[in-house]
Amino acid sequence: MPSDGSTVAGGADPRKYLQVASAVRAAIAAGGLAVGDRVLIAKLAAEHHAARQTVARALVLLESEGLVKRFPGHGYTVWLAGGRVG
């Protein structure tokens, strides 16, 4: 990424996945997403004007934090392994 904060070639922001992760984290904290709710990649991609790959990267980050869990063949679910957000 250029040092001036602009986007890379093609207009993609390489930090977009962090923005998506932050939005999902906030939705969990606010109760908009509850434990057991499915997290749909296509829906998040549309809501955040992001590629599905970008959303998937955000969910991998959230899974590493224990907020969501991936179930092969079923996608991601809000998990909260630590019991709370934050």
C-alpha positions in Angstrom: 0.0 0.0 0.0 1.3 3.4 -0.8 2.5 5.4 2.2 0.1 8.2 1.5 -2.9 6.0 2.5 -4.3 5.7 -1.0 -5.6 2.4 -2.4 -3.5 0.0 -4.4 -3.9 -0.5 -8.1 -7.4 -1.5 -9.0 -8.9 0.6 -6.2 -9.0 -2.3 -3.6 -8.2 -1.3 0.0 -5.9 -4.0 1.4 -7.4 -3.3 4.9 -11.0 -3.8 3.9 -11.0 -7.1 5.7 -10.2 -5.3 8.9 -13.2 -3.0 8.4 -15.5 -6.0 7.8 -14.1 -7.8 10.8 -14.7 -4.6 12.9 -18.3 -4.3 11.7 -19.0 -8.0 12.5 -17.3 -7.6 15.9 -19.5 -4.6 16.6 -22.7 -6.4 15.5 -21.9 -9.2 17.9 -21.2 -6.8 20.8 -24.4 -4.9 20.1 -26.5 -8.1 19.9 -27.3 -7.8 16.2 -25.6 -11.2 15.9 -26.1 -13.7 18.7 -24.4 -16.9 19.6 -25.5 -19.6 17.1 -26.4 -17.1 14.3 -25.0 -18.0 10.9 -22.7 -15.5 9.4 -23.3 -15.4 5.6 -20.3 -14.4 3.5 -22.4 -13.4 0.5 -24.6 -11.1 2.7 -21.6 -9.5 4.3 -19.9 -9.0 0.9 -23.0 -7.2 -0.4 -23.4 -5.1 2.8 -19.8 -3.9 2.8 -19.2 -3.7 -0.9 -16.4 -6.2 -0.5 -15.3 -9.3 -2.4 -16.3 -12.7 -0.9 -12.6 -13.4 -0.4 -12.2 -10.3 1.6 -15.1 -11.3 3.9 -13.7 -14.8 4.2 -10.4 -13.3 5.3 -12.2 -11.2 7.9 -14.0 -14.3 9.2 -10.7 -16.2 9.5 -9.4 -13.3 11.7 -12.6 -13.4 13.8 -12.3 -17.2 14.2 -8.7 -16.7 15.5 -10.2 -14.4 18.1 -12.8 -17.0 19.1 -15.8 -14.9 17.9 -17.0 -17.2 15.1 -16.4 -20.8 14.2 -16.3 -22.4 10.8 -18.2 -25.5 10.3 -17.2 -27.2 7.0 -20.1 -27.5 4.6 -22.2 -25.0 6.7 -20.1 -21.8 6.9 -19.5 -19.6 9.9 -21.5 -19.3 13.1 -21.2 -16.8 15.9 -19.3 -18.7 18.6 -17.9 -16.5 21.4 -15.5 -19.0 22.7 -14.3 -16.5 25.3 -17.8 -15.6 26.4 -17.7 -11.9 25.5 -16.6 -9.5 22.8 -13.9 -7.0 23.5 
